[in-house]
Amino acid sequence: MALSPEEFVKRLDAISECDGVPYGRVHLLFNEEQKHQQAILQYKGYLALSDAFKCFFLETVELINTVYRPKVTTPLSEFYAIFVPRLAHSFQSLCGAERVAICGYPYHAYTLLRNTFDNLVLTSSALQNVTDFYSIEGVTPNKPLDISAVKKLRKYTEFEVRRKMTGSDSGLTQETRDELTKWDALFDFEVHGARLSLAGAQGWMKGQEPLPVLPRFEEMQFAMFLNRYCEVGWMVHRLTPAIQPPGAPLPASWMEKWRVLDDSFEITVHSLTQQLGKNIGAAIVELVKTKFPFNEQSAFPL
């Protein structure tokens, strides 16, 4: 059946009116999302750290675009043009996940962090010559494109990087590796099957509660996202100095801001162990300091 654009919209308008309000029921969703956003305001330390991190990254990109990139006259490594968009994508992924969580969908946001973490580990490994950016993409230079070979190399690279960065050949302590295994398994629990989310419907399954569809603030759910966000955000922050082109360091004021944020991330992440007795905090500190060994003076190394 052919419909004009106006007829298409009008028909949908007609079936979605509630109590005289066009699309009235969807406002229930919007209202609960706003309530959830208000509930998040209690996490003042987290919000300050998150917003300071975002401000710093945006300032970094602004400096590179407007001041420092024009000063670079010698050709940059081909890998620099690959690294910078990967870093920017990780930042955008964090921003997107945070918006999803704040609006009332923390477990959905939590799943987004898993892919971001995996990409950051691969990126850090390439910067340290554990692998290279071509292998991450499954590409072998100067060879014809073979999709099967691309998939095979990409999977092999991911396996090898995981073994060297977080696994048996990582050099991390056994306790840290055990904690990271549990950390990773919990991600899998939600990414593959939404098992954490579905646990929230147990009351309905037992016939004791309405089916939960609208956002509802649950401290445990948001805290899980918050902790993982800060951990993955710290990894992005650790890679950010590599955006500095060789021979064109960013100003001393920028470096001081980087140090303040790095210290703030460490305090936040380590507090899980120091204040709550959860070993994952100390494990992430070891992971970040060992496998993301960059500081404010680090320039692009390749």
SEMARGU-513466 format. One line per 10 residues: number of its first residue (from 1); for each residue x, y, z of N, C-alpha, C. Coordinates in nm, 3 decimals, padded with zeros to 5 digits, always signed. Each point is the difference from the previous one (the first is absolute). Layout:
! residues N
NUM) X/Y/Z/X/Y/Z/X/Y/Z  ...
This chain:
! residues 302
1) +00.085/-00.119/+00.000/-00.085/+00.119/+00.000/+00.089/+00.124/+00.000  -00.021/+00.086/-00.098/+00.079/+00.122/-00.011/-00.059/+00.108/+00.090  +00.085/+00.062/+00.080/-00.041/+00.109/+00.089/+00.090/+00.119/-00.024  -00.059/+00.119/+00.005/+00.081/+00.121/-00.004/+00.067/+00.014/+00.137  +00.107/+00.079/+00.010/+00.063/+00.020/+00.130/-00.098/+00.051/+00.105  -00.093/+00.088/-00.040/-00.098/+00.053/+00.094/-00.095/-00.110/+00.047  -00.044/-00.084/-00.090/-00.090/-00.110/+00.036/+00.071/-00.101/+00.090  +00.125/-00.024/-00.029/+00.080/-00.093/+00.081/+00.003/+00.045/+00.146  +00.028/+00.129/+00.022/+00.008/+00.055/+00.136/-00.138/+00.006/+00.063  -00.100/+00.042/-00.075/-00.135/+00.016/+00.054/-00.055/-00.133/+00.053
11) +00.027/-00.107/-00.070/-00.050/-00.131/+00.043/+00.065/-00.043/+00.132  +00.129/+00.028/+00.013/+00.069/-00.033/+00.124/-00.047/+00.090/+00.114  -00.025/+00.128/-00.030/-00.056/+00.091/+00.101/-00.130/-00.056/+00.056  -00.084/-00.050/-00.089/-00.134/-00.044/+00.039/+00.002/-00.118/+00.096  +00.095/-00.091/-00.015/+00.002/-00.119/+00.086/+00.079/+00.021/+00.128  +00.063/+00.118/+00.016/+00.090/+00.021/+00.114/-00.051/+00.103/+00.099  -00.122/+00.049/-00.018/-00.054/+00.100/+00.092/-00.044/-00.067/+00.130  +00.025/+00.067/+00.112/-00.039/-00.052/+00.131/-00.055/+00.114/+00.084  -00.126/-00.010/+00.042/-00.065/+00.105/+00.079/+00.010/+00.136/-00.068  -00.015/-00.002/-00.131/+00.002/+00.125/-00.076/+00.137/+00.056/-00.027
21) +00.105/-00.070/+00.043/+00.137/+00.048/-00.019/+00.067/-00.082/-00.110  +00.046/+00.064/-00.106/+00.070/-00.075/-00.105/+00.123/-00.071/+00.057  +00.009/-00.127/-00.026/+00.112/-00.081/+00.050/+00.014/+00.012/+00.152  -00.115/+00.001/+00.067/-00.001/+00.026/+00.143/+00.079/-00.100/+00.083  -00.009/-00.128/-00.035/+00.067/-00.100/+00.084/+00.152/+00.012/-00.004  +00.054/+00.047/-00.110/+00.145/+00.009/-00.008/+00.053/+00.105/+00.098  -00.089/+00.093/+00.042/+00.044/+00.098/+00.099/+00.025/-00.064/+00.135  -00.063/-00.115/+00.026/+00.032/-00.075/+00.121/+00.148/-00.037/+00.000  +00.048/-00.040/-00.115/+00.141/-00.036/-00.015/+00.089/+00.122/+00.023  -00.035/+00.110/-00.063/+00.081/+00.121/+00.015/+00.003/+00.047/+00.145
31) -00.114/-00.007/+00.067/-00.008/+00.046/+00.139/+00.089/-00.084/+00.092  -00.002/-00.132/-00.021/+00.083/-00.087/+00.085/+00.148/+00.018/-00.031  +00.032/+00.027/-00.124/+00.140/+00.027/-00.035/+00.048/+00.126/+00.071  -00.085/+00.101/+00.006/+00.037/+00.124/+00.068/+00.018/-00.023/+00.150  -00.086/-00.083/+00.059/+00.014/-00.033/+00.142/+00.133/-00.072/+00.025  +00.035/-00.087/-00.091/+00.126/-00.073/+00.014/+00.119/+00.096/-00.008  -00.007/+00.095/-00.091/+00.107/+00.099/-00.012/+00.015/+00.080/+00.129  -00.111/+00.032/+00.063/+00.005/+00.074/+00.127/+00.064/-00.084/+00.110  -00.030/-00.130/+00.000/+00.056/-00.088/+00.104/+00.152/-00.009/-00.011  +00.053/+00.015/-00.121/+00.144/-00.013/-00.021/+00.076/+00.119/+00.058
41) -00.067/+00.109/+00.025/+00.068/+00.121/+00.049/+00.065/-00.021/+00.136  -00.038/-00.107/+00.070/+00.060/-00.027/+00.131/+00.147/-00.042/-00.012  +00.040/-00.046/-00.118/+00.138/-00.048/-00.019/+00.090/+00.115/-00.042  +00.021/+00.092/+00.091/+00.072/+00.124/-00.034/+00.145/-00.026/-00.041  +00.068/-00.090/+00.071/+00.139/-00.029/-00.034/+00.014/-00.061/-00.138  -00.086/-00.095/-00.030/+00.003/-00.064/-00.132/-00.029/+00.101/-00.110  -00.103/+00.082/+00.019/-00.037/+00.097/-00.102/+00.112/+00.101/-00.023  +00.066/+00.042/+00.109/+00.111/+00.095/-00.014/+00.115/-00.063/-00.079  +00.035/-00.124/+00.034/+00.108/-00.068/-00.070/-00.034/-00.022/-00.147  -00.122/-00.045/-00.026/-00.041/-00.027/-00.137/+00.000/+00.127/-00.085
51) -00.055/+00.107/+00.054/-00.007/+00.124/-00.077/+00.138/+00.062/-00.018  +00.087/-00.010/+00.103/+00.136/+00.051/-00.013/+00.077/-00.078/-00.107  -00.021/-00.131/-00.002/+00.062/-00.085/-00.102/-00.045/+00.041/-00.139  -00.129/+00.023/-00.016/-00.052/+00.039/-00.132/+00.052/+00.137/-00.041  +00.003/+00.094/+00.095/+00.054/+00.133/-00.029/+00.145/-00.009/-00.047  +00.077/-00.083/+00.069/+00.142/-00.013/-00.033/+00.018/-00.059/-00.139  -00.075/-00.102/-00.033/+00.014/-00.062/-00.131/-00.039/+00.097/-00.111  -00.109/+00.073/+00.022/-00.043/+00.097/-00.101/+00.103/+00.111/-00.017  +00.060/+00.043/+00.111/+00.105/+00.102/-00.008/+00.121/-00.054/-00.077  +00.033/-00.127/+00.024/+00.113/-00.062/-00.069/-00.022/+00.000/-00.151
61) -00.117/-00.041/-00.042/-00.030/-00.003/-00.144/+00.002/+00.141/-00.058  -00.052/+00.095/+00.076/+00.001/+00.139/-00.048/+00.142/+00.050/-00.020  +00.089/-00.030/+00.096/+00.140/+00.042/-00.012/+00.068/-00.066/-00.120  -00.025/-00.127/-00.018/+00.062/-00.072/-00.113/-00.049/+00.058/-00.132  -00.130/+00.023/-00.011/-00.058/+00.048/-00.126/+00.043/+00.141/-00.036  +00.004/+00.088/+00.101/+00.017/+00.143/-00.029/+00.142/+00.053/+00.020  +00.077/-00.064/+00.087/+00.132/+00.055/+00.033/+00.114/-00.091/-00.043  -00.008/-00.127/+00.037/+00.119/-00.085/-00.012/+00.010/-00.074/-00.133  -00.111/-00.045/-00.053/+00.009/-00.071/-00.128/+00.057/+00.089/-00.110  -00.038/+00.129/-00.008/+00.060/+00.086/-00.104/+00.151/+00.019/+00.016
71) +00.052/-00.022/+00.123/+00.144/+00.018/+00.022/+00.082/-00.119/-00.050  -00.066/-00.111/-00.024/+00.071/-00.121/-00.041/+00.029/+00.009/-00.150  +00.126/+00.007/-00.034/+00.038/+00.015/-00.141/+00.056/-00.129/-00.059  +00.052/-00.088/+00.085/+00.051/-00.128/-00.051/-00.113/-00.101/-00.005  +00.003/-00.092/-00.095/-00.108/-00.100/-00.011/-00.011/-00.084/+00.126  -00.123/-00.024/+00.043/-00.025/-00.084/+00.117/-00.011/-00.145/-00.044  +00.023/-00.089/+00.093/-00.016/-00.142/-00.027/-00.140/-00.030/-00.052  -00.009/-00.095/-00.091/-00.132/-00.040/-00.051/-00.089/-00.051/+00.113  +00.062/-00.050/+00.106/-00.078/-00.054/+00.111/-00.063/+00.109/+00.085  +00.055/+00.121/-00.005/-00.059/+00.111/+00.075/-00.142/+00.026/-00.048
81) -00.019/-00.005/-00.131/-00.133/+00.025/-00.058/-00.098/-00.112/+00.032  +00.050/-00.115/+00.040/-00.087/-00.110/+00.043/-00.029/+00.012/+00.149  +00.102/+00.034/+00.077/-00.014/+00.007/+00.146/-00.099/+00.107/+00.045  +00.012/+00.120/-00.054/-00.080/+00.112/+00.051/-00.150/-00.024/-00.015  -00.050/-00.045/-00.116/-00.144/-00.031/-00.008/-00.043/-00.113/+00.093  +00.088/-00.098/+00.024/-00.034/-00.107/+00.095/-00.017/+00.057/+00.140  +00.090/+00.091/+00.038/-00.010/+00.063/+00.131/-00.127/+00.083/+00.011  -00.030/+00.078/-00.104/-00.120/+00.083/+00.000/-00.126/-00.086/+00.008  +00.001/-00.113/-00.069/-00.116/-00.090/+00.004/-00.021/-00.055/+00.140  +00.107/-00.034/+00.069/-00.013/-00.049/+00.137/-00.059/+00.107/+00.091
91) +00.043/+00.124/-00.019/-00.056/+00.110/+00.078/-00.149/+00.015/-00.029  -00.037/-00.001/-00.127/-00.141/+00.013/-00.036/-00.082/-00.117/+00.055  +00.057/-00.119/+00.000/-00.071/-00.116/+00.053/-00.027/+00.016/+00.149  +00.097/+00.053/+00.073/-00.022/+00.027/+00.142/-00.110/+00.102/+00.021  +00.002/+00.107/-00.079/-00.104/+00.103/+00.012/-00.137/-00.058/-00.029  -00.010/-00.081/-00.105/-00.128/-00.060/-00.035/-00.049/-00.094/+00.108  +00.090/-00.084/+00.052/-00.039/-00.093/+00.106/-00.048/+00.075/+00.123  +00.068/+00.107/+00.034/-00.039/+00.077/+00.119/-00.140/+00.059/-00.016  -00.031/+00.052/-00.118/-00.133/+00.058/-00.022/-00.107/-00.108/+00.014  +00.028/-00.117/-00.053/-00.095/-00.111/+00.011/-00.022/-00.036/+00.147
101) +00.108/-00.007/+00.077/-00.010/-00.037/+00.141/-00.075/+00.106/+00.081  +00.033/+00.125/-00.021/-00.062/+00.108/+00.077/-00.149/+00.008/-00.027  -00.041/-00.033/-00.122/-00.143/+00.005/-00.034/-00.078/-00.120/+00.052  +00.071/-00.097/+00.061/-00.074/-00.108/+00.065/+00.024/-00.139/-00.054  +00.105/-00.018/-00.078/+00.027/-00.130/-00.060/+00.145/-00.042/+00.028  +00.037/-00.014/+00.128/+00.141/-00.024/+00.035/+00.057/-00.131/-00.051  -00.081/-00.106/-00.003/+00.054/-00.127/-00.050/+00.022/+00.004/-00.151  -00.087/+00.069/-00.072/+00.021/+00.017/-00.143/+00.130/+00.079/-00.024  +00.021/+00.101/+00.082/+00.123/+00.080/-00.011/+00.123/-00.083/+00.036  -00.017/-00.085/+00.099/+00.108/-00.087/+00.046/+00.054/-00.086/-00.115
111) -00.090/-00.051/-00.084/+00.044/-00.085/-00.111/+00.085/+00.078/-00.100  -00.027/+00.129/-00.015/+00.078/+00.082/-00.093/+00.145/+00.014/+00.046  +00.022/-00.006/+00.131/+00.134/+00.016/+00.053/+00.091/-00.117/-00.035  -00.061/-00.117/-00.019/+00.081/-00.119/-00.031/+00.075/+00.018/-00.131  -00.069/+00.042/-00.104/+00.065/+00.019/-00.130/+00.104/+00.111/+00.007  -00.030/+00.104/+00.077/+00.095/+00.110/+00.015/+00.127/-00.048/+00.068  -00.015/-00.080/+00.105/+00.117/-00.056/+00.069/+00.085/-00.084/-00.094  -00.064/-00.088/-00.075/+00.074/-00.086/-00.093/+00.079/+00.084/-00.101  -00.062/+00.104/-00.053/+00.068/+00.086/-00.098/+00.117/+00.075/+00.062  -00.016/+00.041/+00.125/+00.108/+00.073/+00.068/+00.120/-00.091/+00.026
121) -00.025/-00.123/+00.038/+00.110/-00.095/+00.022/+00.075/-00.024/-00.131  -00.073/-00.017/-00.108/+00.064/-00.018/-00.131/+00.082/+00.123/-00.039  -00.057/+00.118/+00.023/+00.069/+00.124/-00.036/+00.128/+00.016/+00.081  -00.009/-00.023/+00.131/+00.118/+00.012/+00.085/+00.108/-00.100/-00.041  -00.042/-00.120/-00.035/+00.098/-00.102/-00.041/+00.071/+00.041/-00.129  -00.072/+00.063/-00.091/+00.062/+00.046/-00.125/+00.099/+00.112/+00.026  -00.033/+00.090/+00.090/+00.092/+00.110/+00.033/+00.129/-00.051/+00.063  -00.006/-00.119/+00.062/+00.117/-00.057/+00.067/+00.068/-00.108/-00.084  -00.044/-00.014/-00.126/+00.057/-00.098/-00.092/-00.023/-00.145/+00.044  -00.101/-00.022/+00.082/-00.042/-00.137/+00.029/-00.064/-00.059/-00.125
131) -00.071/+00.085/-00.073/-00.054/-00.033/-00.132/+00.011/+00.127/-00.084  -00.073/+00.007/-00.109/+00.000/+00.122/-00.080/-00.143/+00.029/-00.046  -00.023/+00.121/-00.044/-00.135/+00.042/-00.036/-00.054/-00.076/-00.122  +00.088/-00.043/-00.089/-00.047/-00.079/-00.114/-00.056/-00.134/+00.046  +00.074/-00.067/+00.088/-00.043/-00.131/+00.047/-00.131/+00.008/+00.078  -00.018/+00.109/+00.075/-00.126/+00.019/+00.073/-00.118/-00.005/-00.096  +00.019/+00.058/-00.119/-00.107/+00.003/-00.100/+00.001/-00.124/-00.090  +00.098/-00.087/+00.021/+00.008/-00.120/-00.083/+00.058/+00.024/-00.137  +00.072/+00.109/-00.016/+00.053/+00.039/-00.131/+00.148/-00.036/-00.010  +00.038/-00.059/-00.111/+00.141/-00.024/-00.031/+00.039/+00.091/-00.115
141) +00.086/+00.101/+00.026/+00.035/+00.097/-00.105/+00.055/-00.068/-00.126  -00.035/+00.060/-00.112/+00.050/-00.043/-00.132/-00.048/-00.138/-00.042  -00.109/-00.045/+00.062/-00.061/-00.126/-00.042/-00.144/+00.024/-00.041  -00.051/-00.073/-00.098/-00.140/+00.017/-00.041/-00.095/-00.026/+00.117  -00.112/+00.069/+00.001/-00.097/-00.016/+00.107/-00.064/-00.139/-00.007  +00.008/-00.072/+00.110/-00.060/-00.132/+00.013/-00.080/+00.001/+00.130  -00.133/+00.005/-00.011/-00.085/+00.015/+00.117/+00.023/-00.111/+00.102  +00.017/-00.121/-00.048/+00.024/-00.113/+00.091/+00.131/+00.019/+00.076  +00.103/+00.045/-00.072/+00.130/+00.023/+00.064/-00.007/+00.117/+00.098  -00.078/+00.102/-00.033/-00.019/+00.115/+00.089/-00.060/-00.045/+00.133
151) -00.106/-00.079/-00.007/-00.065/-00.048/+00.122/+00.095/-00.086/+00.083  +00.075/-00.085/-00.068/+00.091/-00.090/+00.069/+00.110/+00.078/+00.072  +00.060/+00.098/-00.069/+00.107/+00.079/+00.061/-00.054/+00.085/+00.114  -00.118/+00.057/-00.018/-00.057/+00.084/+00.105/-00.026/-00.082/+00.127  -00.057/-00.118/-00.016/-00.027/-00.085/+00.116/+00.129/-00.045/+00.066  +00.098/-00.036/-00.082/+00.129/-00.042/+00.055/+00.064/+00.114/+00.078  -00.005/+00.121/-00.056/+00.059/+00.116/+00.066/-00.068/+00.028/+00.133  -00.132/-00.004/+00.001/-00.074/+00.025/+00.124/+00.036/-00.102/+00.107  +00.014/-00.126/-00.040/+00.036/-00.106/+00.095/+00.140/+00.023/+00.056  +00.095/+00.031/-00.088/+00.138/+00.021/+00.043/+00.013/+00.124/+00.088
161) -00.070/+00.106/-00.035/+00.005/+00.122/+00.080/-00.059/-00.025/+00.138  -00.110/-00.070/+00.006/-00.061/-00.030/+00.130/+00.096/-00.082/+00.086  +00.066/-00.096/-00.061/+00.094/-00.083/+00.076/+00.116/+00.083/+00.057  +00.047/+00.096/-00.079/+00.116/+00.079/+00.042/-00.037/+00.120/+00.086  -00.122/+00.048/-00.013/-00.040/+00.121/+00.074/-00.073/-00.031/+00.131  -00.082/-00.104/+00.001/-00.076/-00.031/+00.121/+00.007/-00.147/+00.039  +00.063/-00.083/-00.083/-00.003/-00.143/+00.024/+00.128/-00.059/+00.054  +00.028/-00.124/-00.040/+00.107/-00.078/+00.061/+00.139/+00.057/-00.024  +00.020/+00.073/-00.108/+00.131/+00.058/-00.030/+00.005/+00.151/+00.026  -00.093/+00.049/+00.079/-00.009/+00.144/+00.024/+00.099/+00.052/+00.102
171) +00.049/-00.089/+00.088/+00.086/+00.046/+00.109/-00.077/+00.058/+00.116  -00.132/+00.005/-00.010/-00.082/+00.047/+00.112/-00.002/-00.106/+00.109  -00.022/+00.042/+00.123/-00.006/-00.096/+00.110/-00.118/-00.095/-00.020  +00.011/-00.117/+00.059/-00.107/-00.098/-00.013/-00.130/+00.053/+00.058  +00.009/+00.072/+00.112/-00.121/+00.056/+00.061/-00.069/+00.098/-00.095  +00.079/+00.083/-00.065/-00.058/+00.096/-00.095/-00.062/-00.072/-00.118  +00.068/-00.100/-00.053/-00.055/-00.075/-00.112/-00.130/-00.070/+00.038  -00.006/-00.054/+00.121/-00.123/-00.065/+00.046/-00.114/+00.100/+00.009  +00.029/+00.120/+00.051/-00.103/+00.103/+00.011/-00.046/+00.045/-00.138  +00.093/+00.015/-00.093/-00.036/+00.041/-00.135/-00.083/-00.107/-00.071
181) +00.027/-00.126/+00.031/-00.080/-00.109/-00.058/-00.145/+00.010/+00.047  -00.019/+00.028/+00.128/-00.137/+00.016/+00.054/-00.065/+00.126/-00.057  +00.076/+00.107/-00.011/-00.045/+00.127/-00.056/-00.049/-00.021/-00.143  +00.080/-00.076/-00.076/-00.034/-00.028/-00.139/-00.123/-00.090/-00.010  -00.008/-00.099/+00.089/-00.114/-00.093/-00.002/-00.131/+00.072/+00.030  +00.005/+00.099/+00.088/-00.122/+00.074/+00.033/-00.046/+00.082/-00.121  +00.095/+00.055/-00.074/-00.037/+00.067/-00.125/-00.071/-00.099/-00.093  +00.059/-00.118/-00.016/-00.060/-00.102/-00.088/-00.141/-00.036/+00.046  -00.020/-00.002/+00.131/-00.129/-00.038/+00.057/-00.111/+00.091/-00.051  +00.033/+00.128/-00.021/-00.101/+00.095/-00.049/+00.003/+00.015/-00.152
191) +00.120/+00.005/-00.057/+00.012/+00.020/-00.145/-00.063/-00.116/-00.076  +00.022/-00.121/+00.048/-00.052/-00.119/-00.067/-00.117/-00.059/+00.080  -00.118/+00.054/-00.024/-00.118/-00.054/+00.065/-00.072/+00.093/+00.095  +00.057/+00.117/+00.028/-00.066/+00.099/+00.087/-00.044/-00.060/+00.133  +00.083/-00.086/+00.057/-00.042/-00.072/+00.120/-00.015/+00.090/+00.122  +00.083/+00.103/+00.010/-00.016/+00.094/+00.111/-00.131/+00.076/-00.013  -00.029/+00.044/-00.121/-00.125/+00.073/-00.024/-00.121/-00.087/+00.028  +00.003/-00.124/-00.048/-00.115/-00.089/+00.015/-00.024/-00.036/+00.146  +00.105/+00.005/+00.082/-00.019/-00.028/+00.142/-00.093/+00.102/+00.064  -00.007/+00.121/-00.059/-00.088/+00.103/+00.053/-00.147/-00.028/-00.023
201) -00.030/-00.101/-00.080/-00.140/-00.036/-00.028/-00.048/-00.118/+00.083  +00.078/-00.039/+00.101/-00.038/-00.116/+00.080/-00.133/+00.019/+00.071  -00.024/+00.122/+00.048/-00.127/+00.026/+00.068/-00.118/-00.024/-00.091  +00.013/+00.041/-00.125/-00.109/-00.023/-00.096/-00.012/-00.148/-00.033  +00.113/-00.068/-00.014/-00.002/-00.143/-00.030/-00.071/-00.079/+00.109  +00.012/+00.048/+00.124/-00.064/-00.068/+00.112/-00.143/+00.047/+00.023  -00.045/+00.094/-00.084/-00.135/+00.051/+00.014/-00.018/+00.096/+00.116  +00.110/+00.061/+00.046/-00.005/+00.086/+00.118/+00.008/+00.148/-00.034  +00.047/+00.035/-00.120/+00.020/+00.141/-00.036/-00.043/+00.022/-00.145  -00.030/+00.127/-00.035/-00.026/+00.032/-00.142/+00.127/-00.021/-00.082
211) -00.017/-00.020/-00.128/+00.115/-00.015/-00.088/+00.078/+00.132/-00.005  +00.130/+00.000/+00.036/+00.077/+00.124/+00.001/+00.042/+00.041/-00.141  -00.051/+00.112/-00.046/+00.035/+00.052/-00.132/+00.055/+00.142/+00.010  -00.064/+00.082/+00.082/+00.044/+00.138/+00.016/+00.128/+00.004/+00.084  +00.087/+00.098/-00.025/+00.121/+00.014/+00.081/-00.034/+00.018/+00.147  +00.080/-00.063/+00.084/-00.017/+00.014/+00.145/+00.139/-00.001/+00.063  +00.028/+00.099/+00.083/+00.134/+00.009/+00.057/+00.026/-00.117/+00.094  +00.108/-00.072/-00.029/+00.047/-00.109/+00.085/+00.147/+00.027/+00.029  +00.031/+00.025/+00.126/+00.136/+00.041/+00.036/+00.105/-00.102/-00.044  -00.026/-00.128/+00.020/+00.098/-00.102/-00.035/+00.030/-00.001/-00.149
221) -00.105/+00.014/-00.081/+00.019/-00.001/-00.145/+00.083/+00.119/-00.046  -00.034/+00.118/+00.052/+00.074/+00.118/-00.045/+00.143/-00.003/+00.053  +00.018/-00.050/+00.123/+00.135/-00.007/+00.056/+00.090/-00.092/-00.083  -00.057/-00.109/-00.050/+00.080/-00.090/-00.085/+00.046/+00.073/-00.126  -00.091/+00.073/-00.062/+00.039/+00.077/-00.118/+00.104/+00.105/+00.037  -00.027/+00.074/+00.107/+00.088/+00.109/+00.041/+00.143/-00.048/+00.020  +00.016/-00.112/+00.070/+00.134/-00.052/+00.026/+00.071/-00.040/-00.128  -00.070/-00.069/-00.088/+00.063/-00.042/-00.126/+00.030/+00.121/-00.089  -00.088/+00.100/+00.003/+00.022/+00.121/-00.080/+00.129/+00.069/+00.044  +00.020/+00.012/+00.130/+00.121/+00.067/+00.050/+00.125/-00.080/-00.036
231) -00.009/-00.132/+00.006/+00.115/-00.084/-00.034/+00.037/+00.013/-00.148  -00.100/-00.010/-00.086/+00.026/+00.011/-00.144/+00.036/+00.144/-00.037  -00.063/+00.097/+00.066/+00.035/+00.139/-00.024/+00.145/+00.029/+00.033  +00.051/-00.063/+00.106/+00.141/+00.018/+00.037/+00.091/-00.051/-00.112  -00.040/-00.109/-00.063/+00.080/-00.055/-00.110/+00.004/+00.097/-00.118  -00.113/+00.062/-00.032/-00.002/+00.102/-00.106/+00.093/+00.115/+00.038  -00.007/+00.042/+00.125/+00.083/+00.111/+00.046/+00.148/-00.034/-00.012  +00.035/-00.123/+00.030/+00.139/-00.042/-00.009/+00.054/+00.000/-00.143  -00.088/-00.025/-00.096/+00.042/-00.001/-00.140/+00.003/+00.140/-00.063  -00.070/+00.094/+00.063/-00.016/+00.132/-00.060/+00.132/+00.072/-00.029
241) +00.103/-00.006/+00.087/+00.124/+00.071/-00.032/+00.066/-00.044/-00.131  -00.029/-00.120/-00.045/+00.059/-00.047/-00.126/-00.053/+00.076/-00.120  -00.098/+00.086/+00.021/-00.050/+00.084/-00.109/+00.100/+00.111/-00.032  +00.097/+00.023/+00.090/+00.101/+00.104/-00.022/+00.095/-00.042/-00.113  +00.007/+00.077/-00.108/+00.093/-00.034/-00.107/+00.144/+00.008/+00.051  +00.090/-00.083/-00.049/+00.141/+00.009/+00.041/+00.055/+00.140/-00.024  +00.067/+00.053/+00.102/+00.059/+00.132/-00.013/-00.095/+00.115/+00.018  -00.126/-00.028/+00.034/-00.098/+00.107/+00.020/-00.081/-00.027/+00.126  +00.067/+00.006/+00.117/-00.070/-00.029/+00.126/-00.103/+00.107/+00.032  -00.106/-00.041/+00.065/-00.102/+00.094/+00.045/+00.053/+00.080/+00.119
251) -00.062/+00.113/+00.034/+00.057/+00.091/+00.100/+00.003/-00.059/+00.141  +00.080/+00.064/+00.086/+00.016/-00.046/+00.138/-00.133/-00.001/+00.075  -00.086/+00.097/-00.029/-00.131/+00.005/+00.067/-00.083/-00.123/-00.035  +00.010/-00.045/-00.124/-00.070/-00.122/-00.042/+00.054/-00.121/+00.075  +00.131/-00.006/+00.013/+00.063/-00.113/+00.069/-00.041/-00.006/+00.147  -00.013/+00.114/+00.063/-00.043/+00.003/+00.140/-00.143/-00.049/+00.013  -00.086/+00.040/-00.091/-00.138/-00.048/+00.002/-00.003/-00.152/-00.018  +00.085/-00.051/-00.088/+00.004/-00.145/-00.021/+00.036/-00.070/+00.130  +00.098/+00.051/+00.072/+00.044/-00.063/+00.125/-00.111/+00.002/+00.105  -00.071/+00.111/+00.010/-00.110/+00.009/+00.098/-00.107/-00.104/-00.032
261) -00.036/-00.011/-00.126/-00.102/-00.097/-00.039/+00.048/-00.143/+00.020  +00.124/-00.027/-00.034/+00.054/-00.135/+00.017/-00.004/-00.040/+00.147  +00.039/+00.090/+00.086/-00.004/-00.026/+00.144/-00.143/-00.020/+00.048  -00.092/+00.079/-00.053/-00.141/-00.010/+00.040/-00.060/-00.134/-00.044  +00.034/-00.044/-00.120/-00.047/-00.131/-00.045/+00.054/-00.111/+00.090  +00.129/+00.009/+00.034/+00.059/-00.105/+00.084/-00.066/-00.004/+00.138  -00.024/+00.116/+00.058/-00.066/+00.006/+00.131/-00.138/-00.066/-00.008  -00.074/+00.034/-00.105/-00.136/-00.053/-00.016/+00.001/-00.151/-00.019  +00.086/-00.048/-00.089/+00.004/-00.144/-00.029/+00.050/-00.078/+00.121  +00.105/+00.049/+00.064/+00.059/-00.072/+00.114/-00.093/-00.001/+00.121
271) -00.093/+00.095/+00.006/-00.092/+00.006/+00.115/-00.085/-00.125/+00.011  -00.022/-00.071/-00.110/-00.076/-00.125/+00.007/+00.069/-00.100/+00.091  +00.134/+00.003/+00.001/+00.076/-00.089/+00.088/+00.021/+00.063/+00.137  +00.043/+00.125/+00.001/+00.037/+00.064/+00.126/-00.119/+00.027/+00.090  -00.115/+00.033/-00.059/-00.118/+00.034/+00.080/-00.102/-00.112/+00.009  -00.010/-00.080/-00.106/-00.105/-00.102/-00.005/+00.054/-00.143/+00.005  +00.132/-00.015/-00.003/+00.059/-00.133/+00.011/-00.016/-00.086/-00.124  -00.029/+00.060/-00.114/-00.016/-00.076/-00.125/+00.133/-00.002/-00.074  +00.051/-00.118/-00.027/+00.133/-00.014/-00.059/+00.011/+00.054/-00.142  -00.113/+00.017/-00.067/+00.005/+00.045/-00.138/+00.061/+00.138/-00.012
281) -00.015/+00.084/+00.101/+00.058/+00.134/-00.005/+00.151/-00.005/-00.015  +00.066/-00.076/+00.087/+00.146/-00.013/-00.006/+00.042/-00.069/-00.129  -00.081/-00.093/-00.049/+00.033/-00.071/-00.125/+00.000/+00.096/-00.118  -00.099/+00.088/-00.006/-00.006/+00.096/-00.111/+00.115/+00.099/+00.009  +00.037/+00.039/+00.122/+00.114/+00.091/+00.016/+00.126/-00.064/-00.057  +00.022/-00.128/+00.032/+00.118/-00.069/-00.055/-00.009/-00.010/-00.152  -00.118/-00.033/-00.051/-00.017/-00.011/-00.145/+00.032/+00.131/-00.070  -00.058/+00.109/+00.048/+00.017/+00.129/-00.066/+00.145/+00.047/+00.008  +00.062/-00.013/+00.117/+00.137/+00.049/+00.015/+00.100/-00.085/-00.078  -00.031/-00.128/-00.018/+00.093/-00.090/-00.068/-00.023/-00.003/-00.151
291) -00.126/-00.004/-00.041/-00.032/-00.020/-00.141/-00.042/+00.127/-00.073  -00.014/+00.108/+00.074/-00.025/+00.131/-00.060/+00.105/+00.096/+00.057  +00.129/-00.026/-00.026/+00.109/+00.069/+00.069/+00.036/+00.135/-00.061  -00.101/+00.081/-00.022/+00.023/+00.130/-00.062/-00.021/+00.110/+00.103  +00.066/+00.113/-00.021/-00.018/+00.114/+00.090/-00.009/+00.128/-00.082  -00.004/+00.113/+00.070/-00.026/+00.127/-00.067/+00.108/+00.037/-00.102  +00.118/-00.058/+00.013/+00.110/+00.032/-00.092/+00.011/-00.098/-00.116  -00.086/-00.099/-00.002/+00.005/-00.099/-00.108/-00.044/+00.064/-00.132  +00.078/-00.023/-00.104/-00.039/+00.043/-00.135/-00.032/-00.125/-00.081  -00.055/+00.019/-00.118/-00.031/-00.116/-00.083/+00.128/-00.077/-00.028
301) +00.005/-00.129/+00.036/+00.128/-00.071/+00.001/+00.038/-00.072/-00.129  -00.087/-00.002/-00.099/+00.027/-00.083/-00.119/+00.044/+00.085/-00.120
